[in-house]
Amino acid sequence: MALENREGQKVPAVTFRTRQKDEWVNVTTDELFAGKTVVVFSLPGAFTPTCSSSHLPRYNELAGVFKENGVDDILCLSVNDTFVMNAWAEDQESDNVTLIPDGNGEFSEGMGMLVDKTDLGFGMRSWRYSMLVKDGVIEKMFIEPDVPGDPFEVSDADTMLNYINPQAKAPRVATIFTKPGCPFCKKAKAMLDEKGIAYEEITISNHGPSSKTLRAIANASTVPQIFIEGEYIGGSDDLETYLSK
């Protein structure tokens, strides 16, 4: 399988059939790329494990940093129909990424990235890659190695961001365990907001993660309990100390 690097070439001219607000809308590559700096990442299929757990969420998470570094749009492309891509968008962390349905594989074929995955029952799909496109011209491509399976080594969001600006810093992300009505939880969230640290809030209750879950993860029974980028911080006072450093 020959996977050609097309840096310096224009992207293929294709019209994508999309479904927006229950109406068919044609979207052209000219509309997507002309006069813009665009990051594209293409993957084998919506709802597939690597695509859902890592590839799409990280691009979505870093979208603000990409924008700060001159990127106008981030496109996720897959050989799936628009209904599948729309359903995947609703299911995923994708608010900052535009999902493009290359249902007929025309764009992927034009890129030389259409590959045969009939052994998996997928038919023809896109190889996994990413690229930086400026005014319709490909400046940089990161193509996954031609090895069996579904390699995911170089088309990730961090690799692309490092190419665009090696000094760019990814935003810190926190996870905070809370309970309804907890004043210390409210204080901790306010501190995170003040420092511009995005957070995922997990509410401890009888109908979801429980106090047993909290003890298993943080070895604690009180809330809040905070983690930042996987590092255990502790409670509200611990967070205040951590942020003051």
N, C-alpha and C positions, 0 to 999 in steps of 0.2 A: 504494500500500500504506500503510494507516494503522497506525502503530505507537504505541499509546496508552500514555502514562506513567500507571501505576496507583498512584502513591504515595498513601498514606493508606487504601488498600483492603486487604481480606483476600486472601490467596492462595486460589486455587481449591481446593475440597474434592475430592480425587482419591485413589483407591487404586491404588498401583503394584504390579504383579505382578513380584516379584523371585525370583531363584533363589539360595538360600543353603545351602551344604553339601548339594547335590543334593536339596533340598526346595523346594517352592513356598512363599513367604512373602509375605503381603500386608502392604504398608507404607502407612500412611495419611499424609496431609499433617498431620493432627493429631499423630501420633507424631513427625513430623519437625520441626514448628514450635512446638507449644504450649509456652509457658513458656520458650522459648529465644531467643537471639539467633543468627541464622543468615545466613551469606552464601551466596547462590546464584549460580552462573554457568551460563548455558545456551548451547549451541552447536549448529551444524548437524549434526555427526555424529562418532561415534567413529572413530578412526584417520585422520581427515582431517588435512592437513598443519598448518594453523595451530593446530588444537585440540591436536594431539599435541606440536608443537615448542615452543609458547609458552603457550597458555591454561592448560591443566591443570598442567603442571610448575611454573609460577610460583606458582599458588595453593597447590600442595603445599609448595613451598619456603618460603612465607611463613606457613604454617599456625601455627607457633609464635608469631609476632608477632601474628597475628590473635587467638589465644587470650589472649595477654597483654593485649589491648585489648578483652576482653569478648565475643569471638565464641565460641559454644559448638561450632558445627559449620560445615563448609563442604561444600556440595552441588554436584555437577556434574550437570547434567540435559541429556539429549539424546533426541530421538525415535529411539531404537533399542531393540531387545528386550534383555532381561536377559542373554542369552547373549553378545551382542555387547559389552555394557557390562562384563560380568565378564571377558571376554577382553582388553578394552582396559585394564582396571584392572591385570591381570597384566602387561601389556606396558609399562605406563607408570609414571612416578614419581607414585604416587597414594595412598601409604599414609595420608596425612593428610586425604584428601578422600573423601567418600562419593559414589559414582556412582549416579545414579538413572535407571532406564530408563522414559522416558515413551513406551512402545512404541506406544500408540494415539494419542498426541498430545493427550490430554485436558487435561493441565496447560497445555501450550503454547497450545492453543486457548482455554482459560479465561483465560490471560494476554493474549490478543490478539496472540500472537507466533508463531502457526502460519502459515508462508509456503509458497508453492508453488515448489518447486525441481525440477519435472519436466523442465526444460530440461537439468538435469544428471543425470537419471535417478534423483533422490533421492526424488521424490514430495513429500509434505508434511513439512516439517521446522521446527525452531525457528529463529527469528531469533537472532542473537547478542546477549546482554545480560547484565547482572549486577544483583543487588539485595541490599539489606540488609533482612532481615525480623526484626521483633521481636514475639514471641508471635503469630505468624501475620499480622501487619499489615506491609505494605510501607512502610518508612521512606524508602528511597532507591532509584532505578533509574538505571542507566547503559545506555542503549539505543544500539546502533551506528547510525550515520546511514543513512538510506534511500537508498543509492546502489548501483549495480550491483556484483556480485561478492560478496565476503565481507569487509566492512570489519572491522578490529580496531583500534579507536582508543581506546575509553573503557571497555570491559568487562573490562579487564585487572586483575590482582591489585593492582598498585601504585596504580592510580587509586582502587580501593575502599579500600585501606589508608590512603591520603592523606585520603579523606573521613572515615573513622572517627577517625583521629588524625594530623593533619599533621606532628606531631613524632615519630611512630613511625619507628624506624630498621630497615631491612631487615638481616638478618644477613649478614655477609660470608661468601663461599663461596670455597674454594680448590680448585685442581687441583694434585696433586702426582704427578710422574713418579718411579717407584721401580723397584728391582730386588730380587728375593728375597734375603734375608740381608744387606741393606745396613744397617749400624748407624747411619749418618748419616740414612738415610730414617726409621728408627725414632725417632731423636731429633727430627727435623722434625715427624713426626706427633704426637709427645707434646707438642711446643710448640703446635701447632695445637689439640690437644684442651684444653690448659690454658687457652688464650685463648677457648675456645668457638667456634672457627671450623670449621664443617663443611667437609669436603673430599671430593673425588672422587679416588680413587687409580687411576692408570693404570700398569700394570706393563709395563716394557719387556722384550720376549722375542722369540724367533724365531717365535712363533705369534700375534703381535698387533702392536701398535705396536713398532717396532724402534728401534735406535740411530740409524738414518737419520731416522726420524720425530722423534726428540728433537733432532737437530742442525737439522732443518728448522724446528722450532718455537722452540727455545730457543737455538740456535747453541751447543750444549754437548753433551759426550759423557759427562759424569759425572752421577750421581744423588745426592741428589734434585734435581729442578728444580721450583720452585714458582711458581705464578701465583695471585694473589688478586684476585678481581673483574676479571679480564682484565689486571691489571698484572703484568708479569714481575718476580719478586722475586729469583730466583737459587737458590743452594744452601742448605744447612743454616745456615752461618754468616751468610749474607745474610738469611735469615729471622729469625735471632736478633736481628740489628741492627734489622731492620724492626719487629719486635714490641716492642722496647725503647723505641722512639720514643713 
